[in-house]
Amino acid sequence: MRKNRSLCVPMECQLLMHARFKGDLFASRSRRANIEYLRRFLKRNRLPIRRITHQGRKRRSDMEVVG
């Protein structure tokens, strides 16, 4: 059985690409409305919704050296 790999694309990049293809639709809406539109689109098409879950937990000086 093959593993299904998905690409992690940030929401900012998705907003830019959707604005390029549907510029008139995205220009008339607020940023929050555009994000919700993208989330519904991803959910409707069974695509992964990626969120940053560990941002700001550790500072660079607190990180341990691996390797």
N, CA, C, O and CB atoms as a CASP TS submission, in Angstrom:
PFRMAT TS
TARGET T0000
AUTHOR 0000-0000-0000
METHOD Language model
MODEL 1
PARENT N/A
ATOM      1  N   MET     1       0.840  -1.182   0.000  1.00  0.00           N
ATOM      2  CA  MET     1       0.000   0.000   0.000  1.00  0.00           C
ATOM      3  C   MET     1       0.884   1.244   0.000  1.00  0.00           C
ATOM      4  O   MET     1       1.800   1.362   0.814  1.00  0.00           O
ATOM      5  CB  MET     1      -0.955  -0.001   1.218  1.00  0.00           C
ATOM      6  N   ARG     2       0.611   2.147  -0.896  1.00  0.00           N
ATOM      7  CA  ARG     2       1.399   3.368  -1.001  1.00  0.00           C
ATOM      8  C   ARG     2       0.913   4.411  -0.013  1.00  0.00           C
ATOM      9  O   ARG     2      -0.277   4.521   0.283  1.00  0.00           O
ATOM     10  CB  ARG     2       1.342   3.921  -2.419  1.00  0.00           C
ATOM     11  N   LYS     3       1.861   5.158   0.477  1.00  0.00           N
ATOM     12  CA  LYS     3       1.488   6.267   1.354  1.00  0.00           C
ATOM     13  C   LYS     3       1.038   7.441   0.506  1.00  0.00           C
ATOM     14  O   LYS     3       1.668   7.770  -0.499  1.00  0.00           O
ATOM     15  CB  LYS     3       2.667   6.677   2.275  1.00  0.00           C
ATOM     16  N   ASN     4      -0.023   8.052   0.902  1.00  0.00           N
ATOM     17  CA  ASN     4      -0.497   9.250   0.209  1.00  0.00           C
ATOM     18  C   ASN     4       0.183  10.461   0.817  1.00  0.00           C
ATOM     19  O   ASN     4       0.014  10.752   2.001  1.00  0.00           O
ATOM     20  CB  ASN     4      -2.047   9.382   0.295  1.00  0.00           C
ATOM     21  N   ARG     5       0.939  11.153   0.013  1.00  0.00           N
ATOM     22  CA  ARG     5       1.613  12.352   0.492  1.00  0.00           C
ATOM     23  C   ARG     5       0.860  13.572   0.003  1.00  0.00           C
ATOM     24  O   ARG     5       0.380  13.618  -1.130  1.00  0.00           O
ATOM     25  CB  ARG     5       3.084  12.392   0.023  1.00  0.00           C
ATOM     26  N   SER     6       0.768  14.535   0.859  1.00  0.00           N
ATOM     27  CA  SER     6       0.099  15.773   0.471  1.00  0.00           C
ATOM     28  C   SER     6       1.081  16.926   0.609  1.00  0.00           C
ATOM     29  O   SER     6       1.981  16.894   1.448  1.00  0.00           O
ATOM     30  CB  SER     6      -1.172  16.021   1.334  1.00  0.00           C
ATOM     31  N   LEU     7       0.903  17.915  -0.198  1.00  0.00           N
ATOM     32  CA  LEU     7       1.742  19.095  -0.127  1.00  0.00           C
ATOM     33  C   LEU     7       1.171  20.064   0.891  1.00  0.00           C
ATOM     34  O   LEU     7      -0.037  20.295   0.936  1.00  0.00           O
ATOM     35  CB  LEU     7       1.868  19.762  -1.504  1.00  0.00           C
ATOM     36  N   CYS     8       2.033  20.618   1.691  1.00  0.00           N
ATOM     37  CA  CYS     8       1.613  21.600   2.684  1.00  0.00           C
ATOM     38  C   CYS     8       1.730  22.985   2.052  1.00  0.00           C
ATOM     39  O   CYS     8       2.831  23.500   1.862  1.00  0.00           O
ATOM     40  CB  CYS     8       2.474  21.496   3.996  1.00  0.00           C
ATOM     41  N   VAL     9       0.602  23.568   1.736  1.00  0.00           N
ATOM     42  CA  VAL     9       0.575  24.884   1.107  1.00  0.00           C
ATOM     43  C   VAL     9      -0.042  25.866   2.096  1.00  0.00           C
ATOM     44  O   VAL     9      -1.171  25.657   2.540  1.00  0.00           O
ATOM     45  CB  VAL     9      -0.225  24.858  -0.244  1.00  0.00           C
ATOM     46  N   PRO    10       0.673  26.933   2.451  1.00  0.00           N
ATOM     47  CA  PRO    10       0.130  27.890   3.413  1.00  0.00           C
ATOM     48  C   PRO    10      -1.105  28.613   2.880  1.00  0.00           C
ATOM     49  O   PRO    10      -1.298  28.739   1.670  1.00  0.00           O
ATOM     50  CB  PRO    10       1.192  28.904   3.789  1.00  0.00           C
ATOM     51  N   MET    11      -1.921  29.076   3.792  1.00  0.00           N
ATOM     52  CA  MET    11      -3.159  29.755   3.425  1.00  0.00           C
ATOM     53  C   MET    11      -2.874  31.026   2.627  1.00  0.00           C
ATOM     54  O   MET    11      -3.655  31.389   1.747  1.00  0.00           O
ATOM     55  CB  MET    11      -3.973  30.092   4.678  1.00  0.00           C
ATOM     56  N   GLU    12      -1.766  31.705   2.922  1.00  0.00           N
ATOM     57  CA  GLU    12      -1.410  32.913   2.168  1.00  0.00           C
ATOM     58  C   GLU    12      -1.210  32.595   0.692  1.00  0.00           C
ATOM     59  O   GLU    12      -1.671  33.337  -0.175  1.00  0.00           O
ATOM     60  CB  GLU    12      -0.139  33.553   2.744  1.00  0.00           C
ATOM     61  N   CYS    13      -0.527  31.500   0.411  1.00  0.00           N
ATOM     62  CA  CYS    13      -0.287  31.102  -0.979  1.00  0.00           C
ATOM     63  C   CYS    13      -1.600  30.728  -1.662  1.00  0.00           C
ATOM     64  O   CYS    13      -1.813  31.058  -2.828  1.00  0.00           O
ATOM     65  CB  CYS    13       0.704  29.919  -1.041  1.00  0.00           C
ATOM     66  N   GLN    14      -2.469  30.046  -0.940  1.00  0.00           N
ATOM     67  CA  GLN    14      -3.766  29.678  -1.510  1.00  0.00           C
ATOM     68  C   GLN    14      -4.596  30.918  -1.811  1.00  0.00           C
ATOM     69  O   GLN    14      -5.274  30.981  -2.836  1.00  0.00           O
ATOM     70  CB  GLN    14      -4.531  28.752  -0.555  1.00  0.00           C
ATOM     71  N   LEU    15      -4.543  31.907  -0.917  1.00  0.00           N
ATOM     72  CA  LEU    15      -5.274  33.153  -1.154  1.00  0.00           C
ATOM     73  C   LEU    15      -4.761  33.861  -2.403  1.00  0.00           C
ATOM     74  O   LEU    15      -5.547  34.370  -3.202  1.00  0.00           O
ATOM     75  CB  LEU    15      -5.157  34.080   0.061  1.00  0.00           C
ATOM     76  N   LEU    16      -3.443  33.892  -2.565  1.00  0.00           N
ATOM     77  CA  LEU    16      -2.867  34.550  -3.735  1.00  0.00           C
ATOM     78  C   LEU    16      -3.254  33.843  -5.030  1.00  0.00           C
ATOM     79  O   LEU    16      -3.578  34.498  -6.020  1.00  0.00           O
ATOM     80  CB  LEU    16      -1.351  34.608  -3.611  1.00  0.00           C
ATOM     81  N   MET    17      -3.224  32.521  -5.031  1.00  0.00           N
ATOM     82  CA  MET    17      -3.552  31.774  -6.245  1.00  0.00           C
ATOM     83  C   MET    17      -5.037  31.894  -6.584  1.00  0.00           C
ATOM     84  O   MET    17      -5.391  32.035  -7.755  1.00  0.00           O
ATOM     85  CB  MET    17      -3.168  30.299  -6.081  1.00  0.00           C
ATOM     86  N   HIS    18      -5.903  31.841  -5.581  1.00  0.00           N
ATOM     87  CA  HIS    18      -7.333  31.987  -5.851  1.00  0.00           C
ATOM     88  C   HIS    18      -7.660  33.402  -6.320  1.00  0.00           C
ATOM     89  O   HIS    18      -8.539  33.594  -7.160  1.00  0.00           O
ATOM     90  CB  HIS    18      -8.151  31.643  -4.598  1.00  0.00           C
ATOM     91  N   ALA    19      -6.957  34.386  -5.780  1.00  0.00           N
ATOM     92  CA  ALA    19      -7.174  35.765  -6.221  1.00  0.00           C
ATOM     93  C   ALA    19      -6.736  35.945  -7.672  1.00  0.00           C
ATOM     94  O   ALA    19      -7.305  36.754  -8.405  1.00  0.00           O
ATOM     95  CB  ALA    19      -6.415  36.748  -5.312  1.00  0.00           C
ATOM     96  N   ARG    20      -5.733  35.196  -8.074  1.00  0.00           N
ATOM     97  CA  ARG    20      -5.275  35.289  -9.461  1.00  0.00           C
ATOM     98  C   ARG    20      -6.313  34.707 -10.420  1.00  0.00           C
ATOM     99  O   ARG    20      -6.539  35.260 -11.496  1.00  0.00           O
ATOM    100  CB  ARG    20      -3.932  34.562  -9.631  1.00  0.00           C
ATOM    101  N   PHE    21      -6.946  33.593 -10.034  1.00  0.00           N
ATOM    102  CA  PHE    21      -7.904  32.936 -10.922  1.00  0.00           C
ATOM    103  C   PHE    21      -9.308  33.531 -10.845  1.00  0.00           C
ATOM    104  O   PHE    21     -10.019  33.586 -11.848  1.00  0.00           O
ATOM    105  CB  PHE    21      -7.967  31.472 -10.597  1.00  0.00           C
ATOM    106  N   LYS    22      -9.701  33.973  -9.658  1.00  0.00           N
ATOM    107  CA  LYS    22     -11.028  34.569  -9.470  1.00  0.00           C
ATOM    108  C   LYS    22     -10.867  35.940  -8.823  1.00  0.00           C
ATOM    109  O   LYS    22     -11.332  36.167  -7.706  1.00  0.00           O
ATOM    110  CB  LYS    22     -11.944  33.648  -8.597  1.00  0.00           C
ATOM    111  N   GLY    23     -10.216  36.838  -9.522  1.00  0.00           N
ATOM    112  CA  GLY    23      -9.882  38.150  -8.969  1.00  0.00           C
ATOM    113  C   GLY    23     -11.084  38.983  -8.583  1.00  0.00           C
ATOM    114  O   GLY    23     -11.084  39.608  -7.522  1.00  0.00           O
ATOM    115  N   ASP    24     -12.114  39.006  -9.424  1.00  0.00           N
ATOM    116  CA  ASP    24     -13.290  39.825  -9.133  1.00  0.00           C
ATOM    117  C   ASP    24     -14.042  39.313  -7.911  1.00  0.00           C
ATOM    118  O   ASP    24     -14.581  40.107  -7.140  1.00  0.00           O
ATOM    119  CB  ASP    24     -14.221  39.859 -10.338  1.00  0.00           C
ATOM    120  N   LEU    25     -14.085  38.009  -7.726  1.00  0.00           N
ATOM    121  CA  LEU    25     -14.771  37.414  -6.577  1.00  0.00           C
ATOM    122  C   LEU    25     -14.030  37.730  -5.280  1.00  0.00           C
ATOM    123  O   LEU    25     -14.651  38.078  -4.276  1.00  0.00           O
ATOM    124  CB  LEU    25     -14.900  35.891  -6.757  1.00  0.00           C
ATOM    125  N   PHE    26     -12.707  37.609  -5.301  1.00  0.00           N
ATOM    126  CA  PHE    26     -11.930  37.803  -4.083  1.00  0.00           C
ATOM    127  C   PHE    26     -11.736  39.272  -3.738  1.00  0.00           C
ATOM    128  O   PHE    26     -11.557  39.608  -2.567  1.00  0.00           O
ATOM    129  CB  PHE    26     -10.592  37.137  -4.221  1.00  0.00           C
ATOM    130  N   ALA    27     -11.766  40.144  -4.721  1.00  0.00           N
ATOM    131  CA  ALA    27     -11.590  41.571  -4.447  1.00  0.00           C
ATOM    132  C   ALA    27     -12.803  42.157  -3.735  1.00  0.00           C
ATOM    133  O   ALA    27     -12.675  43.124  -2.984  1.00  0.00           O
ATOM    134  CB  ALA    27     -11.332  42.332  -5.747  1.00  0.00           C
ATOM    135  N   SER    28     -13.972  41.583  -3.965  1.00  0.00           N
ATOM    136  CA  SER    28     -15.190  42.133  -3.384  1.00  0.00           C
ATOM    137  C   SER    28     -15.459  41.633  -1.967  1.00  0.00           C
ATOM    138  O   SER    28     -16.399  42.097  -1.323  1.00  0.00           O
ATOM    139  CB  SER    28     -16.361  41.801  -4.261  1.00  0.00           C
ATOM    140  N   ARG    29     -14.652  40.695  -1.469  1.00  0.00           N
ATOM    141  CA  ARG    29     -14.881  40.127  -0.138  1.00  0.00           C
ATOM    142  C   ARG    29     -13.777  40.525   0.828  1.00  0.00           C
ATOM    143  O   ARG    29     -12.697  40.959   0.424  1.00  0.00           O
ATOM    144  CB  ARG    29     -14.980  38.603  -0.216  1.00  0.00           C
ATOM    145  N   SER    30     -14.073  40.367   2.120  1.00  0.00           N
ATOM    146  CA  SER    30     -13.060  40.641   3.140  1.00  0.00           C
ATOM    147  C   SER    30     -12.078  39.471   3.219  1.00  0.00           C
ATOM    148  O   SER    30     -12.328  38.394   2.679  1.00  0.00           O
ATOM    149  CB  SER    30     -13.723  40.893   4.525  1.00  0.00           C
ATOM    150  N   ARG    31     -10.960  39.707   3.901  1.00  0.00           N
ATOM    151  CA  ARG    31      -9.941  38.654   4.041  1.00  0.00           C
ATOM    152  C   ARG    31     -10.499  37.445   4.776  1.00  0.00           C
ATOM    153  O   ARG    31     -10.249  36.306   4.381  1.00  0.00           O
ATOM    154  CB  ARG    31      -8.708  39.192   4.784  1.00  0.00           C
ATOM    155  N   ARG    32     -11.246  37.683   5.833  1.00  0.00           N
ATOM    156  CA  ARG    32     -11.815  36.580   6.616  1.00  0.00           C
ATOM    157  C   ARG    32     -12.799  35.766   5.775  1.00  0.00           C
ATOM    158  O   ARG    32     -12.823  34.539   5.869  1.00  0.00           O
ATOM    159  CB  ARG    32     -12.518  37.121   7.877  1.00  0.00           C
ATOM    160  N   ALA    33     -13.601  36.428   4.966  1.00  0.00           N
ATOM    161  CA  ALA    33     -14.552  35.732   4.096  1.00  0.00           C
ATOM    162  C   ALA    33     -13.814  34.888   3.058  1.00  0.00           C
ATOM    163  O   ALA    33     -14.248  33.782   2.736  1.00  0.00           O
ATOM    164  CB  ALA    33     -15.484  36.742   3.396  1.00  0.00           C
ATOM    165  N   ASN    34     -12.702  35.403   2.535  1.00  0.00           N
ATOM    166  CA  ASN    34     -11.909  34.638   1.575  1.00  0.00           C
ATOM    167  C   ASN    34     -11.305  33.391   2.210  1.00  0.00           C
ATOM    168  O   ASN    34     -11.275  32.328   1.591  1.00  0.00           O
ATOM    169  CB  ASN    34     -10.804  35.507   0.994  1.00  0.00           C
ATOM    170  N   ILE    35     -10.827  33.521   3.439  1.00  0.00           N
ATOM    171  CA  ILE    35     -10.261  32.368   4.142  1.00  0.00           C
ATOM    172  C   ILE    35     -11.331  31.318   4.386  1.00  0.00           C
ATOM    173  O   ILE    35     -11.085  30.127   4.200  1.00  0.00           O
ATOM    174  CB  ILE    35      -9.629  32.801   5.475  1.00  0.00           C
ATOM    175  N   GLU    36     -12.518  31.747   4.800  1.00  0.00           N
ATOM    176  CA  GLU    36     -13.605  30.793   5.036  1.00  0.00           C
ATOM    177  C   GLU    36     -14.041  30.120   3.742  1.00  0.00           C
ATOM    178  O   GLU    36     -14.382  28.937   3.749  1.00  0.00           O
ATOM    179  CB  GLU    36     -14.797  31.494   5.686  1.00  0.00           C
ATOM    180  N   TYR    37     -14.037  30.852   2.636  1.00  0.00           N
ATOM    181  CA  TYR    37     -14.360  30.264   1.336  1.00  0.00           C
ATOM    182  C   TYR    37     -13.359  29.162   0.995  1.00  0.00           C
ATOM    183  O   TYR    37     -13.741  28.085   0.537  1.00  0.00           O
ATOM    184  CB  TYR    37     -14.366  31.349   0.231  1.00  0.00           C
ATOM    185  N   LEU    38     -12.071  29.441   1.224  1.00  0.00           N
ATOM    186  CA  LEU    38     -11.040  28.442   0.940  1.00  0.00           C
ATOM    187  C   LEU    38     -11.168  27.226   1.844  1.00  0.00           C
ATOM    188  O   LEU    38     -10.981  26.096   1.392  1.00  0.00           O
ATOM    189  CB  LEU    38      -9.658  29.054   1.093  1.00  0.00           C
ATOM    190  N   ARG    39     -11.485  27.444   3.118  1.00  0.00           N
ATOM    191  CA  ARG    39     -11.650  26.314   4.037  1.00  0.00           C
ATOM    192  C   ARG    39     -12.808  25.423   3.613  1.00  0.00           C
ATOM    193  O   ARG    39     -12.693  24.198   3.656  1.00  0.00           O
ATOM    194  CB  ARG    39     -11.873  26.814   5.465  1.00  0.00           C
ATOM    195  N   ARG    40     -13.928  26.026   3.202  1.00  0.00           N
ATOM    196  CA  ARG    40     -15.063  25.229   2.722  1.00  0.00           C
ATOM    197  C   ARG    40     -14.714  24.486   1.441  1.00  0.00           C
ATOM    198  O   ARG    40     -15.111  23.335   1.256  1.00  0.00           O
ATOM    199  CB  ARG    40     -16.284  26.125   2.488  1.00  0.00           C
ATOM    200  N   PHE    41     -13.957  25.155   0.543  1.00  0.00           N
ATOM    201  CA  PHE    41     -13.531  24.522  -0.701  1.00  0.00           C
ATOM    202  C   PHE    41     -12.659  23.300  -0.418  1.00  0.00           C
ATOM    203  O   PHE    41     -12.858  22.239  -1.010  1.00  0.00           O
ATOM    204  CB  PHE    41     -12.770  25.525  -1.579  1.00  0.00           C
ATOM    205  N   LEU    42     -11.693  23.452   0.487  1.00  0.00           N
ATOM    206  CA  LEU    42     -10.812  22.340   0.824  1.00  0.00           C
ATOM    207  C   LEU    42     -11.587  21.198   1.471  1.00  0.00           C
ATOM    208  O   LEU    42     -11.343  20.031   1.164  1.00  0.00           O
ATOM    209  CB  LEU    42      -9.697  22.810   1.754  1.00  0.00           C
ATOM    210  N   LYS    43     -12.507  21.519   2.353  1.00  0.00           N
ATOM    211  CA  LYS    43     -13.300  20.491   3.021  1.00  0.00           C
ATOM    212  C   LYS    43     -14.220  19.775   2.040  1.00  0.00           C
ATOM    213  O   LYS    43     -14.369  18.555   2.106  1.00  0.00           O
ATOM    214  CB  LYS    43     -14.120  21.106   4.151  1.00  0.00           C
ATOM    215  N   ARG    44     -14.832  20.520   1.138  1.00  0.00           N
ATOM    216  CA  ARG    44     -15.740  19.949   0.144  1.00  0.00           C
ATOM    217  C   ARG    44     -15.011  18.970  -0.777  1.00  0.00           C
ATOM    218  O   ARG    44     -15.587  17.964  -1.193  1.00  0.00           O
ATOM    219  CB  ARG    44     -16.388  21.063  -0.683  1.00  0.00           C
ATOM    220  N   ASN    45     -13.761  19.258  -1.093  1.00  0.00           N
ATOM    221  CA  ASN    45     -12.979  18.410  -1.985  1.00  0.00           C
ATOM    222  C   ASN    45     -12.070  17.433  -1.239  1.00  0.00           C
ATOM    223  O   ASN    45     -11.192  16.809  -1.835  1.00  0.00           O
ATOM    224  CB  ASN    45     -12.150  19.269  -2.898  1.00  0.00           C
ATOM    225  N   ARG    46     -12.290  17.310   0.056  1.00  0.00           N
ATOM    226  CA  ARG    46     -11.543  16.382   0.914  1.00  0.00           C
ATOM    227  C   ARG    46     -10.036  16.579   0.818  1.00  0.00           C
ATOM    228  O   ARG    46      -9.276  15.617   0.707  1.00  0.00           O
ATOM    229  CB  ARG    46     -11.887  14.954   0.552  1.00  0.00           C
ATOM    230  N   LEU    47      -9.618  17.832   0.861  1.00  0.00           N
ATOM    231  CA  LEU    47      -8.206  18.186   0.857  1.00  0.00           C
ATOM    232  C   LEU    47      -7.798  18.577   2.275  1.00  0.00           C
ATOM    233  O   LEU    47      -8.626  19.081   3.034  1.00  0.00           O
ATOM    234  CB  LEU    47      -7.917  19.344  -0.149  1.00  0.00           C
ATOM    235  N   PRO    48      -6.544  18.355   2.642  1.00  0.00           N
ATOM    236  CA  PRO    48      -6.125  18.661   4.006  1.00  0.00           C
ATOM    237  C   PRO    48      -6.092  20.162   4.272  1.00  0.00           C
ATOM    238  O   PRO    48      -5.687  20.955   3.422  1.00  0.00           O
ATOM    239  CB  PRO    48      -4.759  18.061   4.277  1.00  0.00           C
ATOM    240  N   ILE    49      -6.525  20.526   5.464  1.00  0.00           N
ATOM    241  CA  ILE    49      -6.455  21.915   5.915  1.00  0.00           C
ATOM    242  C   ILE    49      -5.318  21.975   6.921  1.00  0.00           C
ATOM    243  O   ILE    49      -5.421  21.431   8.021  1.00  0.00           O
ATOM    244  CB  ILE    49      -7.828  22.414   6.544  1.00  0.00           C
ATOM    245  N   ARG    50      -4.241  22.634   6.543  1.00  0.00           N
ATOM    246  CA  ARG    50      -3.059  22.692   7.397  1.00  0.00           C
ATOM    247  C   ARG    50      -3.047  23.993   8.179  1.00  0.00           C
ATOM    248  O   ARG    50      -3.326  25.065   7.641  1.00  0.00           O
ATOM    249  CB  ARG    50      -1.773  22.554   6.564  1.00  0.00           C
ATOM    250  N   ARG    51      -2.718  23.877   9.460  1.00  0.00           N
ATOM    251  CA  ARG    51      -2.594  25.054  10.308  1.00  0.00           C
ATOM    252  C   ARG    51      -1.280  24.990  11.065  1.00  0.00           C
ATOM    253  O   ARG    51      -0.770  23.900  11.325  1.00  0.00           O
ATOM    254  CB  ARG    51      -3.785  25.163  11.286  1.00  0.00           C
ATOM    255  N   ILE    52      -0.735  26.120  11.417  1.00  0.00           N
ATOM    256  CA  ILE    52       0.478  26.162  12.225  1.00  0.00           C
ATOM    257  C   ILE    52       0.067  25.848  13.653  1.00  0.00           C
ATOM    258  O   ILE    52      -0.749  26.560  14.239  1.00  0.00           O
ATOM    259  CB  ILE    52       1.207  27.559  12.125  1.00  0.00           C
ATOM    260  N   THR    53       0.632  24.777  14.218  1.00  0.00           N
ATOM    261  CA  THR    53       0.203  24.345  15.545  1.00  0.00           C
ATOM    262  C   THR    53       1.250  24.574  16.623  1.00  0.00           C
ATOM    263  O   THR    53       0.948  24.431  17.808  1.00  0.00           O
ATOM    264  CB  THR    53      -0.158  22.896  15.510  1.00  0.00           C
ATOM    265  N   HIS    54       2.466  24.922  16.247  1.00  0.00           N
ATOM    266  CA  HIS    54       3.522  25.061  17.243  1.00  0.00           C
ATOM    267  C   HIS    54       4.277  26.375  17.125  1.00  0.00           C
ATOM    268  O   HIS    54       5.434  26.466  17.537  1.00  0.00           O
ATOM    269  CB  HIS    54       4.485  23.919  17.124  1.00  0.00           C
ATOM    270  N   GLN    55       3.655  27.359  16.586  1.00  0.00           N
ATOM    271  CA  GLN    55       4.328  28.636  16.390  1.00  0.00           C
ATOM    272  C   GLN    55       4.535  29.332  17.730  1.00  0.00           C
ATOM    273  O   GLN    55       3.602  29.470  18.520  1.00  0.00           O
ATOM    274  CB  GLN    55       3.522  29.535  15.437  1.00  0.00           C
ATOM    275  N   GLY    56       5.753  29.762  17.973  1.00  0.00           N
ATOM    276  CA  GLY    56       6.059  30.534  19.167  1.00  0.00           C
ATOM    277  C   GLY    56       6.232  29.733  20.434  1.00  0.00           C
ATOM    278  O   GLY    56       6.218  30.320  21.516  1.00  0.00           O
ATOM    279  N   ARG    57       6.394  28.420  20.361  1.00  0.00           N
ATOM    280  CA  ARG    57       6.555  27.614  21.571  1.00  0.00           C
ATOM    281  C   ARG    57       7.955  27.750  22.160  1.00  0.00           C
ATOM    282  O   ARG    57       8.113  27.889  23.373  1.00  0.00           O
ATOM    283  CB  ARG    57       6.263  26.152  21.269  1.00  0.00           C
ATOM    284  N   LYS    58       8.967  27.708  21.300  1.00  0.00           N
ATOM    285  CA  LYS    58      10.344  27.786  21.777  1.00  0.00           C
ATOM    286  C   LYS    58      11.077  28.905  21.057  1.00  0.00           C
ATOM    287  O   LYS    58      10.867  29.158  19.871  1.00  0.00           O
ATOM    288  CB  LYS    58      11.073  26.443  21.572  1.00  0.00           C
ATOM    289  N   ARG    59      11.932  29.559  21.805  1.00  0.00           N
ATOM    290  CA  ARG    59      12.797  30.551  21.181  1.00  0.00           C
ATOM    291  C   ARG    59      13.995  29.837  20.576  1.00  0.00           C
ATOM    292  O   ARG    59      14.300  28.697  20.927  1.00  0.00           O
ATOM    293  CB  ARG    59      13.250  31.632  22.206  1.00  0.00           C
ATOM    294  N   ARG    60      14.654  30.512  19.680  1.00  0.00           N
ATOM    295  CA  ARG    60      15.822  29.910  19.023  1.00  0.00           C
ATOM    296  C   ARG    60      16.893  29.523  20.043  1.00  0.00           C
ATOM    297  O   ARG    60      17.540  28.489  19.879  1.00  0.00           O
ATOM    298  CB  ARG    60      16.412  30.883  17.986  1.00  0.00           C
ATOM    299  N   SER    61      17.093  30.314  21.077  1.00  0.00           N
ATOM    300  CA  SER    61      18.126  30.010  22.068  1.00  0.00           C
ATOM    301  C   SER    61      17.755  28.793  22.913  1.00  0.00           C
ATOM    302  O   SER    61      18.639  28.137  23.463  1.00  0.00           O
ATOM    303  CB  SER    61      18.361  31.219  22.973  1.00  0.00           C
ATOM    304  N   ASP    62      16.458  28.480  23.026  1.00  0.00           N
ATOM    305  CA  ASP    62      16.015  27.343  23.825  1.00  0.00           C
ATOM    306  C   ASP    62      15.991  26.035  23.039  1.00  0.00           C
ATOM    307  O   ASP    62      15.825  24.968  23.631  1.00  0.00           O
ATOM    308  CB  ASP    62      14.646  27.619  24.382  1.00  0.00           C
ATOM    309  N   MET    63      16.151  26.096  21.730  1.00  0.00           N
ATOM    310  CA  MET    63      16.086  24.884  20.919  1.00  0.00           C
ATOM    311  C   MET    63      17.322  24.030  21.157  1.00  0.00           C
ATOM    312  O   MET    63      18.425  24.544  21.340  1.00  0.00           O
ATOM    313  CB  MET    63      15.953  25.232  19.424  1.00  0.00           C
ATOM    314  N   GLU    64      17.120  22.731  21.151  1.00  0.00           N
ATOM    315  CA  GLU    64      18.240  21.827  21.369  1.00  0.00           C
ATOM    316  C   GLU    64      18.877  21.440  20.035  1.00  0.00           C
ATOM    317  O   GLU    64      18.221  21.439  18.993  1.00  0.00           O
ATOM    318  CB  GLU    64      17.781  20.572  22.132  1.00  0.00           C
ATOM    319  N   VAL    65      20.156  21.115  20.091  1.00  0.00           N
ATOM    320  CA  VAL    65      20.896  20.738  18.896  1.00  0.00           C
ATOM    321  C   VAL    65      20.633  19.266  18.617  1.00  0.00           C
ATOM    322  O   VAL    65      20.801  18.428  19.502  1.00  0.00           O
ATOM    323  CB  VAL    65      22.423  21.017  19.062  1.00  0.00           C
ATOM    324  N   VAL    66      20.221  18.943  17.392  1.00  0.00           N
ATOM    325  CA  VAL    66      19.934  17.568  17.001  1.00  0.00           C
ATOM    326  C   VAL    66      20.918  17.181  15.910  1.00  0.00           C
ATOM    327  O   VAL    66      21.141  17.933  14.962  1.00  0.00           O
ATOM    328  CB  VAL    66      18.455  17.403  16.515  1.00  0.00           C
ATOM    329  N   GLY    67      21.503  15.995  16.056  1.00  0.00           N
ATOM    330  CA  GLY    67      22.352  15.504  14.963  1.00  0.00           C
ATOM    331  C   GLY    67      23.733  15.392  15.294  1.00  0.00           C
ATOM    332  O   GLY    67      24.538  14.991  14.455  1.00  0.00           O
TER
END
